Amino acid sequence: MKRKQFPFVILLFSFFMHACTVNNVTIDEKIGKQFEAKSVKGTFGMFDNSRGIFTIYDLDRFKQSYSPAETFNIFNTLVAMHIGRIADENALISAKDTTGAEKTLTITEAFKASSTAHFRALARSIGKDTMKAWVDSVKYGNKMVGSAVDSCWTNGKITITPDEQLGMMKRLYFKQLPFRASVQESLKKMMVVENNSQYQLAYQFGFTQQKGKNVTWVVGWMEENMHLYPFVINFEGAQDQLKTGKELTHDILAYIGFFKGRM
């Protein structure tokens, strides 16, 4: 592990603009072994909010843009709840599944299942112009929505960098996004995967393809001993993206020292 003092120009990175003013960056090359063990290529970024230290692996990939895929469900849900398209986390959404059958889920169920059909229906209810206005307001990724509002997060129109995803996770956790605090709190609860006396782990997956390769997102945060650590993982090459994503998230966080209540 090596620590680099980047010049203040690093504030040009969106994470630093939107999340903090820090120029203390730790480049941890050993994190690469976790990706190698899964035979994938990827990047990792984490911000230690208490100590003001930013840990990264593969800075070049960290600045590249990718389709957000299902991680856009976070943004989609925030907009829909804030403008009243859905009342709360128990609101019902109906959409046709892959067999053509109508299926009704709560927004929380749809979020947990990453149901594309239900989030496409939600995006259509928001509308292209309203979605674009909020994308601009939040400065989400490249801010491109295009004409197909119900597929902009999968058709390559809107893209986002791991850097920008990390900044968004920090702003969401502290309810600093331009949505009602209650809406952000509801969304945060949807993202929780593990919650016990030692730590809280929250994240959302995203699965897409770029240049013919499977690309996987894991965006979220770890909270341990009341300290916050937003993180993002982006990798390519896995066949079973969900399984690899879960295992890689655990392996990287365990390598850093989490899951023991000591961080």
KEKOLSE-491721 format. One record per residue (C-alpha): x, y, z; residue number from 1; residue in three letters. Coordinates in nm, 2 decimals, decimal comma. Example, Ala and Ser with C-alpha at 12.3 -4.5 7.8 and 13.67 -1.06 7.14 Angstrom:
BEGIN
{px->1,23	py->-0,45	pz->0,78	i->1	aa->ALA} .
{px->1,37	py->-0,11	pz->0,71	i->2	aa->SER} .
This chain:
BEGIN
{px->0,00	py->0,00	pz->0,00	i->1	aa->MET} .
{px->0,13	py->0,34	pz->-0,08	i->2	aa->LYS} .
{px->-0,01	py->0,68	pz->0,00	i->3	aa->ARG} .
{px->0,01	py->0,97	pz->-0,25	i->4	aa->LYS} .
{px->-0,04	py->1,33	pz->-0,18	i->5	aa->GLN} .
{px->-0,23	py->1,44	pz->-0,49	i->6	aa->PHE} .
{px->-0,22	py->1,81	pz->-0,58	i->7	aa->PRO} .
{px->-0,52	py->2,02	pz->-0,51	i->8	aa->PHE} .
{px->-0,62	py->1,98	pz->-0,88	i->9	aa->VAL} .
{px->-0,76	py->1,64	pz->-0,79	i->10	aa->ILE} .
{px->-1,06	py->1,84	pz->-0,67	i->11	aa->LEU} .
{px->-1,16	py->1,83	pz->-1,03	i->12	aa->LEU} .
{px->-1,27	py->1,47	pz->-0,97	i->13	aa->PHE} .
{px->-1,65	py->1,47	pz->-0,91	i->14	aa->SER} .
{px->-1,61	py->1,28	pz->-0,59	i->15	aa->PHE} .
{px->-1,41	py->1,55	pz->-0,43	i->16	aa->PHE} .
{px->-1,64	py->1,82	pz->-0,57	i->17	aa->MET} .
{px->-1,96	py->1,66	pz->-0,44	i->18	aa->HIS} .
{px->-1,85	py->1,47	pz->-0,14	i->19	aa->ALA} .
{px->-1,55	py->1,62	pz->0,04	i->20	aa->CYS} .
{px->-1,24	py->1,83	pz->0,01	i->21	aa->THR} .
{px->-0,96	py->1,59	pz->0,06	i->22	aa->VAL} .
{px->-0,63	py->1,53	pz->-0,12	i->23	aa->ASN} .
{px->-0,50	py->1,24	pz->0,08	i->24	aa->ASN} .
{px->-0,53	py->0,93	pz->-0,14	i->25	aa->VAL} .
{px->-0,41	py->0,58	pz->-0,06	i->26	aa->THR} .
{px->-0,34	py->0,36	pz->-0,36	i->27	aa->ILE} .
{px->-0,36	py->0,00	pz->-0,24	i->28	aa->ASP} .
{px->-0,23	py->-0,23	pz->-0,51	i->29	aa->GLU} .
{px->-0,29	py->-0,54	pz->-0,29	i->30	aa->LYS} .
{px->-0,66	py->-0,50	pz->-0,35	i->31	aa->ILE} .
{px->-0,58	py->-0,62	pz->-0,70	i->32	aa->GLY} .
{px->-0,52	py->-0,97	pz->-0,57	i->33	aa->LYS} .
{px->-0,89	py->-0,99	pz->-0,47	i->34	aa->GLN} .
{px->-0,99	py->-0,92	pz->-0,84	i->35	aa->PHE} .
{px->-0,73	py->-1,16	pz->-0,97	i->36	aa->GLU} .
{px->-0,86	py->-1,44	pz->-0,74	i->37	aa->ALA} .
{px->-1,19	py->-1,41	pz->-0,92	i->38	aa->LYS} .
{px->-1,03	py->-1,38	pz->-1,26	i->39	aa->SER} .
{px->-1,18	py->-1,04	pz->-1,32	i->40	aa->VAL} .
{px->-1,05	py->-0,69	pz->-1,39	i->41	aa->LYS} .
{px->-1,18	py->-0,40	pz->-1,19	i->42	aa->GLY} .
{px->-1,15	py->-0,10	pz->-0,97	i->43	aa->THR} .
{px->-1,24	py->-0,02	pz->-0,61	i->44	aa->PHE} .
{px->-1,28	py->0,31	pz->-0,42	i->45	aa->GLY} .
{px->-1,37	py->0,38	pz->-0,06	i->46	aa->MET} .
{px->-1,38	py->0,70	pz->0,15	i->47	aa->PHE} .
{px->-1,31	py->0,68	pz->0,52	i->48	aa->ASP} .
{px->-1,53	py->0,96	pz->0,63	i->49	aa->ASN} .
{px->-1,38	py->0,99	pz->0,99	i->50	aa->SER} .
{px->-1,02	py->1,00	pz->0,89	i->51	aa->ARG} .
{px->-1,06	py->1,18	pz->0,56	i->52	aa->GLY} .
{px->-0,87	py->0,91	pz->0,37	i->53	aa->ILE} .
{px->-0,96	py->0,79	pz->0,02	i->54	aa->PHE} .
{px->-0,85	py->0,44	pz->-0,08	i->55	aa->THR} .
{px->-0,84	py->0,33	pz->-0,44	i->56	aa->ILE} .
{px->-0,73	py->0,05	pz->-0,67	i->57	aa->TYR} .
{px->-0,69	py->0,12	pz->-1,04	i->58	aa->ASP} .
{px->-0,73	py->0,50	pz->-1,07	i->59	aa->LEU} .
{px->-0,76	py->0,49	pz->-1,45	i->60	aa->ASP} .
{px->-1,07	py->0,26	pz->-1,45	i->61	aa->ARG} .
{px->-1,21	py->0,46	pz->-1,16	i->62	aa->PHE} .
{px->-1,24	py->0,76	pz->-1,39	i->63	aa->LYS} .
{px->-1,40	py->0,57	pz->-1,68	i->64	aa->GLN} .
{px->-1,78	py->0,60	pz->-1,76	i->65	aa->SER} .
{px->-2,01	py->0,30	pz->-1,77	i->66	aa->TYR} .
{px->-2,39	py->0,25	pz->-1,80	i->67	aa->SER} .
{px->-2,53	py->0,25	pz->-1,44	i->68	aa->PRO} .
{px->-2,76	py->-0,04	pz->-1,51	i->69	aa->ALA} .
{px->-2,97	py->-0,13	pz->-1,20	i->70	aa->GLU} .
{px->-2,78	py->0,11	pz->-0,98	i->71	aa->THR} .
{px->-2,99	py->0,38	pz->-1,16	i->72	aa->PHE} .
{px->-3,28	py->0,23	pz->-0,96	i->73	aa->ASN} .
{px->-3,15	py->0,43	pz->-0,67	i->74	aa->ILE} .
{px->-3,19	py->0,76	pz->-0,86	i->75	aa->PHE} .
{px->-3,52	py->0,65	pz->-1,02	i->76	aa->ASN} .
{px->-3,67	py->0,57	pz->-0,68	i->77	aa->THR} .
{px->-3,56	py->0,90	pz->-0,52	i->78	aa->LEU} .
{px->-3,71	py->1,10	pz->-0,80	i->79	aa->VAL} .
{px->-4,04	py->0,91	pz->-0,80	i->80	aa->ALA} .
{px->-4,09	py->0,94	pz->-0,42	i->81	aa->MET} .
{px->-3,98	py->1,30	pz->-0,41	i->82	aa->HIS} .
{px->-4,23	py->1,42	pz->-0,68	i->83	aa->ILE} .
{px->-4,51	py->1,20	pz->-0,55	i->84	aa->GLY} .
{px->-4,53	py->0,93	pz->-0,83	i->85	aa->ARG} .
{px->-4,51	py->0,68	pz->-0,54	i->86	aa->ILE} .
{px->-4,61	py->0,77	pz->-0,19	i->87	aa->ALA} .
{px->-4,35	py->0,57	pz->0,01	i->88	aa->ASP} .
{px->-4,16	py->0,25	pz->0,03	i->89	aa->GLU} .
{px->-4,48	py->0,05	pz->0,04	i->90	aa->ASN} .
{px->-4,63	py->0,20	pz->-0,27	i->91	aa->ALA} .
{px->-4,74	py->-0,06	pz->-0,53	i->92	aa->LEU} .
{px->-4,62	py->-0,07	pz->-0,89	i->93	aa->ILE} .
{px->-4,76	py->-0,30	pz->-1,16	i->94	aa->SER} .
{px->-4,57	py->-0,42	pz->-1,47	i->95	aa->ALA} .
{px->-4,57	py->-0,71	pz->-1,70	i->96	aa->LYS} .
{px->-4,30	py->-0,97	pz->-1,64	i->97	aa->ASP} .
{px->-4,11	py->-1,16	pz->-1,91	i->98	aa->THR} .
{px->-4,40	py->-1,39	pz->-1,96	i->99	aa->THR} .
{px->-4,64	py->-1,10	pz->-2,02	i->100	aa->GLY} .
{px->-4,83	py->-1,16	pz->-1,70	i->101	aa->ALA} .
{px->-4,91	py->-0,85	pz->-1,49	i->102	aa->GLU} .
{px->-4,73	py->-0,85	pz->-1,16	i->103	aa->LYS} .
{px->-4,77	py->-0,60	pz->-0,87	i->104	aa->THR} .
{px->-4,49	py->-0,53	pz->-0,63	i->105	aa->LEU} .
{px->-4,42	py->-0,27	pz->-0,36	i->106	aa->THR} .
{px->-4,14	py->-0,04	pz->-0,46	i->107	aa->ILE} .
{px->-3,92	py->-0,20	pz->-0,19	i->108	aa->THR} .
{px->-3,98	py->-0,55	pz->-0,34	i->109	aa->GLU} .
{px->-3,91	py->-0,42	pz->-0,69	i->110	aa->ALA} .
{px->-3,59	py->-0,26	pz->-0,56	i->111	aa->PHE} .
{px->-3,47	py->-0,57	pz->-0,38	i->112	aa->LYS} .
{px->-3,54	py->-0,78	pz->-0,69	i->113	aa->ALA} .
{px->-3,40	py->-0,52	pz->-0,93	i->114	aa->SER} .
{px->-3,71	py->-0,57	pz->-1,14	i->115	aa->SER} .
{px->-3,64	py->-0,40	pz->-1,48	i->116	aa->THR} .
{px->-4,00	py->-0,41	pz->-1,58	i->117	aa->ALA} .
{px->-4,12	py->-0,22	pz->-1,27	i->118	aa->HIS} .
{px->-3,85	py->0,04	pz->-1,29	i->119	aa->PHE} .
{px->-3,92	py->0,10	pz->-1,66	i->120	aa->ARG} .
{px->-4,28	py->0,16	pz->-1,57	i->121	aa->ALA} .
{px->-4,17	py->0,39	pz->-1,29	i->122	aa->LEU} .
{px->-3,95	py->0,59	pz->-1,53	i->123	aa->ALA} .
{px->-4,24	py->0,63	pz->-1,77	i->124	aa->ARG} .
{px->-4,46	py->0,76	pz->-1,49	i->125	aa->SER} .
{px->-4,19	py->1,02	pz->-1,41	i->126	aa->ILE} .
{px->-4,15	py->1,13	pz->-1,78	i->127	aa->GLY} .
{px->-3,85	py->1,22	pz->-1,99	i->128	aa->LYS} .
{px->-3,86	py->1,60	pz->-1,91	i->129	aa->ASP} .
{px->-3,89	py->1,56	pz->-1,54	i->130	aa->THR} .
{px->-3,63	py->1,29	pz->-1,53	i->131	aa->MET} .
{px->-3,39	py->1,51	pz->-1,72	i->132	aa->LYS} .
{px->-3,45	py->1,80	pz->-1,49	i->133	aa->ALA} .
{px->-3,35	py->1,59	pz->-1,19	i->134	aa->TRP} .
{px->-3,06	py->1,44	pz->-1,37	i->135	aa->VAL} .
{px->-2,93	py->1,79	pz->-1,43	i->136	aa->ASP} .
{px->-3,01	py->1,90	pz->-1,07	i->137	aa->SER} .
{px->-2,81	py->1,61	pz->-0,92	i->138	aa->VAL} .
{px->-2,55	py->1,63	pz->-1,19	i->139	aa->LYS} .
{px->-2,58	py->1,26	pz->-1,24	i->140	aa->TYR} .
{px->-2,31	py->1,11	pz->-1,46	i->141	aa->GLY} .
{px->-2,30	py->1,26	pz->-1,81	i->142	aa->ASN} .
{px->-2,65	py->1,40	pz->-1,76	i->143	aa->LYS} .
{px->-2,78	py->1,24	pz->-2,09	i->144	aa->MET} .
{px->-3,13	py->1,08	pz->-2,08	i->145	aa->VAL} .
{px->-3,22	py->1,07	pz->-2,45	i->146	aa->GLY} .
{px->-3,57	py->1,00	pz->-2,58	i->147	aa->SER} .
{px->-3,62	py->0,66	pz->-2,42	i->148	aa->ALA} .
{px->-3,66	py->0,75	pz->-2,05	i->149	aa->VAL} .
{px->-3,75	py->0,39	pz->-1,96	i->150	aa->ASP} .
{px->-3,42	py->0,24	pz->-2,08	i->151	aa->SER} .
{px->-3,17	py->0,53	pz->-2,06	i->152	aa->CYS} .
{px->-2,98	py->0,34	pz->-1,78	i->153	aa->TRP} .
{px->-2,93	py->0,03	pz->-1,99	i->154	aa->THR} .
{px->-2,90	py->0,15	pz->-2,35	i->155	aa->ASN} .
{px->-2,57	py->0,34	pz->-2,30	i->156	aa->GLY} .
{px->-2,72	py->0,69	pz->-2,32	i->157	aa->LYS} .
{px->-2,66	py->0,79	pz->-1,96	i->158	aa->ILE} .
{px->-2,32	py->0,69	pz->-1,81	i->159	aa->THR} .
{px->-2,15	py->0,74	pz->-1,48	i->160	aa->ILE} .
{px->-1,80	py->0,69	pz->-1,34	i->161	aa->THR} .
{px->-1,71	py->0,49	pz->-1,03	i->162	aa->PRO} .
{px->-1,58	py->0,82	pz->-0,89	i->163	aa->ASP} .
{px->-1,92	py->0,98	pz->-0,94	i->164	aa->GLU} .
{px->-2,10	py->0,68	pz->-0,80	i->165	aa->GLN} .
{px->-1,89	py->0,71	pz->-0,48	i->166	aa->LEU} .
{px->-1,98	py->1,07	pz->-0,44	i->167	aa->GLY} .
{px->-2,35	py->1,00	pz->-0,48	i->168	aa->MET} .
{px->-2,33	py->0,73	pz->-0,21	i->169	aa->MET} .
{px->-2,18	py->0,97	pz->0,04	i->170	aa->LYS} .
{px->-2,43	py->1,24	pz->-0,04	i->171	aa->ARG} .
{px->-2,72	py->0,99	pz->-0,01	i->172	aa->LEU} .
{px->-2,60	py->0,86	pz->0,33	i->173	aa->TYR} .
{px->-2,58	py->1,21	pz->0,48	i->174	aa->PHE} .
{px->-2,91	py->1,30	pz->0,30	i->175	aa->LYS} .
{px->-2,73	py->1,58	pz->0,10	i->176	aa->GLN} .
{px->-2,90	py->1,51	pz->-0,23	i->177	aa->LEU} .
{px->-3,18	py->1,76	pz->-0,34	i->178	aa->PRO} .
{px->-3,46	py->1,53	pz->-0,23	i->179	aa->PHE} .
{px->-3,66	py->1,53	pz->0,09	i->180	aa->ARG} .
{px->-3,47	py->1,39	pz->0,38	i->181	aa->ALA} .
{px->-3,75	py->1,14	pz->0,45	i->182	aa->SER} .
{px->-3,72	py->1,01	pz->0,09	i->183	aa->VAL} .
{px->-3,35	py->0,96	pz->0,11	i->184	aa->GLN} .
{px->-3,39	py->0,78	pz->0,45	i->185	aa->GLU} .
{px->-3,65	py->0,54	pz->0,29	i->186	aa->SER} .
{px->-3,41	py->0,46	pz->0,00	i->187	aa->LEU} .
{px->-3,12	py->0,40	pz->0,24	i->188	aa->LYS} .
{px->-3,33	py->0,14	pz->0,42	i->189	aa->LYS} .
{px->-3,40	py->-0,04	pz->0,09	i->190	aa->MET} .
{px->-3,03	py->-0,07	pz->0,03	i->191	aa->MET} .
{px->-2,94	py->-0,24	pz->0,36	i->192	aa->VAL} .
{px->-2,82	py->-0,60	pz->0,31	i->193	aa->VAL} .
{px->-2,68	py->-0,68	pz->0,65	i->194	aa->GLU} .
{px->-2,74	py->-0,50	pz->0,98	i->195	aa->ASN} .
{px->-2,62	py->-0,62	pz->1,32	i->196	aa->ASN} .
{px->-2,46	py->-0,49	pz->1,64	i->197	aa->SER} .
{px->-2,11	py->-0,47	pz->1,47	i->198	aa->GLN} .
{px->-2,18	py->-0,32	pz->1,13	i->199	aa->TYR} .
{px->-2,43	py->-0,22	pz->0,86	i->200	aa->GLN} .
{px->-2,36	py->-0,32	pz->0,50	i->201	aa->LEU} .
{px->-2,57	py->-0,16	pz->0,23	i->202	aa->ALA} .
{px->-2,54	py->-0,18	pz->-0,15	i->203	aa->TYR} .
{px->-2,70	py->-0,21	pz->-0,49	i->204	aa->GLN} .
{px->-2,59	py->-0,42	pz->-0,78	i->205	aa->PHE} .
{px->-2,58	py->-0,33	pz->-1,15	i->206	aa->GLY} .
{px->-2,52	py->-0,56	pz->-1,44	i->207	aa->PHE} .
{px->-2,45	py->-0,44	pz->-1,79	i->208	aa->THR} .
{px->-2,23	py->-0,50	pz->-2,10	i->209	aa->GLN} .
{px->-1,97	py->-0,27	pz->-2,24	i->210	aa->GLN} .
{px->-1,76	py->-0,36	pz->-2,55	i->211	aa->LYS} .
{px->-1,89	py->-0,71	pz->-2,53	i->212	aa->GLY} .
{px->-1,78	py->-0,77	pz->-2,17	i->213	aa->LYS} .
{px->-2,00	py->-0,82	pz->-1,87	i->214	aa->ASN} .
{px->-1,96	py->-0,53	pz->-1,64	i->215	aa->VAL} .
{px->-2,08	py->-0,54	pz->-1,27	i->216	aa->THR} .
{px->-2,14	py->-0,26	pz->-1,03	i->217	aa->TRP} .
{px->-2,16	py->-0,27	pz->-0,65	i->218	aa->VAL} .
{px->-2,23	py->0,07	pz->-0,49	i->219	aa->VAL} .
{px->-2,31	py->0,13	pz->-0,13	i->220	aa->GLY} .
{px->-2,15	py->0,18	pz->0,21	i->221	aa->TRP} .
{px->-2,02	py->0,01	pz->0,52	i->222	aa->MET} .
{px->-2,09	py->0,15	pz->0,86	i->223	aa->GLU} .
{px->-1,89	py->0,02	pz->1,15	i->224	aa->GLU} .
{px->-1,86	py->0,17	pz->1,50	i->225	aa->ASN} .
{px->-2,06	py->0,46	pz->1,38	i->226	aa->MET} .
{px->-1,80	py->0,54	pz->1,12	i->227	aa->HIS} .
{px->-1,90	py->0,57	pz->0,75	i->228	aa->LEU} .
{px->-1,72	py->0,41	pz->0,46	i->229	aa->TYR} .
{px->-1,90	py->0,46	pz->0,12	i->230	aa->PRO} .
{px->-1,75	py->0,24	pz->-0,15	i->231	aa->PHE} .
{px->-1,79	py->0,14	pz->-0,51	i->232	aa->VAL} .
{px->-1,67	py->-0,17	pz->-0,70	i->233	aa->ILE} .
{px->-1,67	py->-0,20	pz->-1,08	i->234	aa->ASN} .
{px->-1,54	py->-0,50	pz->-1,26	i->235	aa->PHE} .
{px->-1,56	py->-0,69	pz->-1,58	i->236	aa->GLU} .
{px->-1,53	py->-1,05	pz->-1,69	i->237	aa->GLY} .
{px->-1,75	py->-1,25	pz->-1,46	i->238	aa->ALA} .
{px->-1,99	py->-1,51	pz->-1,59	i->239	aa->GLN} .
{px->-2,20	py->-1,53	pz->-1,27	i->240	aa->ASP} .
{px->-2,20	py->-1,16	pz->-1,20	i->241	aa->GLN} .
{px->-2,42	py->-1,17	pz->-0,89	i->242	aa->LEU} .
{px->-2,22	py->-1,45	pz->-0,72	i->243	aa->LYS} .
{px->-1,89	py->-1,29	pz->-0,80	i->244	aa->THR} .
{px->-2,01	py->-0,94	pz->-0,69	i->245	aa->GLY} .
{px->-2,12	py->-1,07	pz->-0,35	i->246	aa->LYS} .
{px->-1,80	py->-1,27	pz->-0,29	i->247	aa->GLU} .
{px->-1,57	py->-0,99	pz->-0,42	i->248	aa->LEU} .
{px->-1,75	py->-0,73	pz->-0,20	i->249	aa->THR} .
{px->-1,70	py->-0,95	pz->0,11	i->250	aa->HIS} .
{px->-1,34	py->-1,04	pz->0,02	i->251	aa->ASP} .
{px->-1,23	py->-0,68	pz->-0,04	i->252	aa->ILE} .
{px->-1,40	py->-0,55	pz->0,28	i->253	aa->LEU} .
{px->-1,26	py->-0,83	pz->0,48	i->254	aa->ALA} .
{px->-0,91	py->-0,76	pz->0,35	i->255	aa->TYR} .
{px->-0,95	py->-0,39	pz->0,46	i->256	aa->ILE} .
{px->-1,04	py->-0,51	pz->0,81	i->257	aa->GLY} .
{px->-1,42	py->-0,50	pz->0,83	i->258	aa->PHE} .
{px->-1,67	py->-0,75	pz->0,98	i->259	aa->PHE} .
{px->-1,48	py->-0,76	pz->1,31	i->260	aa->LYS} .
{px->-1,62	py->-0,44	pz->1,47	i->261	aa->GLY} .
{px->-1,28	py->-0,28	pz->1,49	i->262	aa->ARG} .
{px->-1,29	py->-0,02	pz->1,21	i->263	aa->MET} .
